[in-house]
Amino acid sequence: MKYFSFLVFSVALIGCSIKGNNMIPLENQTILKEVPLSLIPEGSQRIDLTLKDISNLPVLAFNHINSRTYRSANLQPMDKINQVLSNYSKYNIQYYGYIKDKKRFIFLNYFINSNNNYNDWRSIIVLVKDGGASFWRIVYCIDNRSFYNLEINGDA
């Protein structure tokens, strides 16, 4: 019985690490140096982000959106949540760090670039009206380790 428990535990750990490492490739992620002021709270200041700051965010965001607590809150239509989760590995992510009221935040901008329409996405934020679940945003508080303000675009 001891061997079986260890085996199940080991397989679970391996599964988590594989899912986490391959969820969204690093080449599909970038840290932006600037974003339009309308996207961040008034009076906030930009902070520099490192790969360490963002390394676990794709997994954390996925787990947050997929959590029973978030799903039961009905903050977004379930069909949109399901579209985001089922296409999660197809997204590109842009990160922007800022500080407001002595708390550090990371703005995450997700988008699917299937037709390579956004050639300069590594330096300029991709903002699209409509587009459905192909475009969405969320904010992460580094200090509280929590997510806020999930916004999934509407459909045209």
C-alpha positions, 0 to 999 in steps of 0.5 A: 500500500505504501508503494501505491501511495508513493506512485500515485503521489509521484505521478500527480507531481509529474503531471502538474509539472508537465502541465505547468511547464507546457501550458503557454510557451515562454516564446509566447509571453512578453513583458511590456515597458509601457501601456496606455494609461487607461489600462492601469489605475490612476496614480500608479507607477510602472515596475520592472518585471523579471522572468521570475515574477511571471514564471508561474502566472499562466498556471496560476491564472488558469487554476484561478479561472478554472476554480470551483469558487470562481465558476460558481461566482458567475462573474463571466458567462460560462461559455466564455470561461470554457472557451478560454480554458479549452484554448488556453495553450494557444494564447500569447500573454503580455505582462505589465507591472505597476505599483499602486498604494504600495501594492505590486500588480501585474496586468496580464493581456491574453490574445490568440495571434493565429494569423500573425496579425500582431507583428509587434506584440512584444513591444506594443499592447494588443487591444481589440474590441470584440473578438470574444474569448480570443482576447481577455485580461486579468490583474494579479496582485503580487503581494496578496497573491490573488487575481482581480478584474477578469475581462473577456471581450464580447462578440461582435 
